[in-house]
Amino acid sequence: MTLTAEGLIGLALKQASNVQARWIGNQSLYNGSDSDPIPFEAKAALYVAVKILSEAHALGDEHNETASDIENLGEARALVRKISALNFPA
């Protein structure tokens, strides 16, 4: 069976658990100075998380655009605080 990109992503998300979330969103990638550039892996993981929450909770594109434009760790932490303040159900 050949998967499309969408199919591959869907398969991965269905199989993800909190264990995978720990290494996908590895906190050590977000440690450092606010002005440090955000590692690619950290930006990609954060963008996907924000996109999922935005779609699931009809937040609009503001948060997705912010996640897409992040350049440093300070901006990443600010977005995490902003999204966290929305108090999504666990």
N, C-alpha and C positions, 0 to 999 in steps of 0.2 A: 504494500500500500504506500503510495506517495502522498505526503502531506503538503498542503499549501502552507505558506508562512502563517496564516491565520490559524490553520489547523495545528501546526506545531506549537504555537503560543498557547492555544486553548488546551492542548494536551498537557503542556508543562504546568499551566495554572491549575488544572484539575488535580495534578499530582503533588502540587506544593503543599507544604504543611508549615507549622511554626518552626520546625527544624530547618527547613530550607530557607525560610524567611530570615533566620539568624545569619546564614552565610551569604544570602543574596544581599541583604541590607546590613552587612557587617559594620557595626558601630565604629570599628577602628578606622574605616574609610572616611568617617566624618570628624575624626579627631584632628586637631591642629588649630592654627591661627585663623581668624575670620578671613584674612586676606589670602590664605593659601588657596590655590586653584582646586576645584573639586575634581577628584579622580573620575574618569569616564564611567567606571563601574558604579560608583556612587550616584552620579547624575542619572544614569540609565535606570537604576533601581528606584530612585526617588521619583523620577518621571512616571514610571509604570504604576507605582503605588498611588500617586496623585491622580493619574488618569482613571484608574479603577475606582477610586473613591468618588471622583467627580461624576463618572457615569452612573455609579450605583446610587448616588444621592442627589443627582441633578444640580450640580453646583455651577454649571456653566463653564466657560473657557478660561476665566481669569486665572485660576490656579494652575491649569495646564500650561498656559503661556508663561507664567512665572517660573514653573519648573523647567520649561524648555530654555529659558533665558539665563538660568543660574550659571554663574562663572566661578564662584568661590564658596568656601565652607560657611562663611558668615551668612550668605544669602540662602544657602541650603538650610542652615539651622533656623533662620527666620521663617522660612516656609514651613518647616516642620512644626514650629511653635504656632503659626497661624492655623494650619490644618488641625493640629491637636486641640486647639481652642474650640473647634466645632463640635467636639464631644460625640464622635460617632459611636454607635453601639458596638460592643466587642463581638 
